[in-house]
Amino acid sequence: MLFIDSEKLRYIESLTIKSYPSECCGLLVGTDSPEKRVVEVCPVPNRNFERAHDRFVIERCDFEKVDKKATKNGLQIIGVYHSHPDHPAVPSQYDADHACSWFSYIIVAVEKGEKTNVKSWVFREEGNQFEEEEIKS
């Protein structure tokens, strides 16, 4: 289960709509013990310039910058969010190929510039697949 307050979730949704028709992405900072709770939403640039409409890339330097700040504040990166322009909020094969088993993955489906669905997923290495994760606000 992923705890994220409704204000932070609306913020993510607004960023995904603003970036349409390109995918946007960012990192979820918070705690994972005793529960996975988002404390901060950190937008980062999508560095995939060639296929921004259906792929995102978070560069190491952007990840490390957020991680350093999170660690300084006693937090950690617990997940990633990104949008799926004109596609469902379901992980793609590309998402699975680049997933980490300890992260939550919030995916926002944006159809014709409007948010249609939001889901969170966790990658299970043992089955090499994603499982839907409940979002609680």
C-alpha positions in Angstrom: 0.0 0.0 0.0 1.2 3.5 -0.9 0.1 6.4 1.2 0.1 9.8 -0.6 -2.1 12.7 0.4 -4.6 14.0 -2.2 -2.8 17.3 -2.6 0.4 15.6 -3.7 -1.6 13.3 -6.0 -3.3 16.2 -7.7 0.1 17.9 -8.1 1.4 14.8 -10.0 -1.8 14.8 -12.1 -1.4 18.5 -13.0 2.2 17.9 -14.1 1.2 15.0 -16.3 -1.5 17.1 -18.0 0.9 20.0 -18.5 3.5 17.8 -20.2 1.0 16.1 -22.5 1.6 14.8 -25.2 5.0 13.9 -23.7 5.6 11.7 -20.8 6.6 13.4 -17.6 8.4 11.8 -14.7 9.6 12.4 -11.2 10.6 10.8 -8.0 8.6 10.0 -4.8 10.5 10.8 -1.6 9.3 9.5 1.8 9.5 6.6 4.2 9.0 2.9 3.7 8.8 1.8 7.4 6.5 1.1 9.0 4.5 2.1 5.9 5.3 3.4 2.5 4.4 7.1 2.7 5.1 9.9 0.1 6.4 13.0 1.9 7.6 14.9 -1.2 7.0 14.8 -5.0 10.1 15.8 -6.9 9.6 16.4 -10.7 12.7 15.7 -12.8 13.2 16.2 -16.5 12.4 13.5 -19.0 15.8 13.1 -20.6 14.4 10.9 -23.4 14.2 13.5 -26.1 13.8 11.1 -29.1 10.8 9.2 -27.7 9.3 11.5 -25.1 5.8 10.6 -26.3 6.1 7.0 -25.0 9.3 6.7 -22.9 10.9 8.4 -20.0 14.5 8.5 -18.7 15.7 9.8 -15.4 19.4 10.5 -15.6 21.7 9.4 -12.8 22.6 13.0 -11.9 18.9 14.0 -11.4 18.4 10.8 -9.3 21.5 11.5 -7.2 20.5 15.1 -6.6 17.1 14.1 -5.2 18.6 11.2 -3.3 21.2 13.5 -1.6 18.5 16.0 -0.5 16.2 13.2 0.7 19.0 11.5 2.7 19.9 14.9 4.3 16.3 15.2 5.5 16.1 11.6 6.8 14.1 10.4 3.9 14.6 8.2 0.8 13.4 7.7 -2.7 10.6 5.2 -2.5 9.2 5.4 -6.0 8.7 7.0 -9.4 5.8 8.6 -11.1 5.3 9.0 -14.9 2.5 9.6 -17.4 1.2 7.4 -20.2 -0.1 9.8 -22.9 -3.0 8.2 -24.7 -2.3 4.9 -23.1 -3.7 3.1 -20.0 -2.2 3.4 -16.5 -0.6 0.0 -16.9 3.1 -0.7 -17.0 4.6 -1.2 -20.4 7.3 -3.8 -21.2 9.8 -0.9 -21.2 8.7 0.0 -17.7 9.2 -3.7 -16.6 12.7 -3.8 -18.3 13.8 -0.8 -16.1 11.9 -1.5 -12.9 13.4 -1.8 -9.3 11.6 -4.2 -7.0 11.6 -1.8 -4.0 10.0 1.2 -5.7 6.3 2.1 -6.2 5.4 3.2 -9.7 2.6 5.7 -10.0 1.3 5.8 -13.6 -1.1 8.5 -14.7 -3.1 7.9 -17.9 -3.7 11.1 -19.9 -6.0 10.9 -22.9 -6.2 13.9 -25.2 -4.8 16.2 -22.4 -7.1 15.0 -19.6 -6.3 12.6 -16.7 -8.3 9.4 -17.0 -6.8 7.1 -14.5 -4.1 6.8 -11.8 -2.6 3.5 -10.5 0.4 2.5 -8.5 2.4 -0.6 -9.2 5.2 -2.7 -7.5 7.5 -4.8 -9.6 7.9 -8.4 -8.3 11.2 -9.8 -9.5 10.2 -13.4 -8.7 7.4 -13.3 -11.3 9.1 -10.6 -13.4 5.9 -8.7 -13.4 4.0 -5.7 -11.9 1.4 -6.0 -9.2 -1.1 -3.3 -8.6 -0.6 -1.4 -5.3 -3.4 0.3 -3.4 -3.1 4.1 -3.1 -4.4 5.5 0.2 -4.7 9.2 0.9 
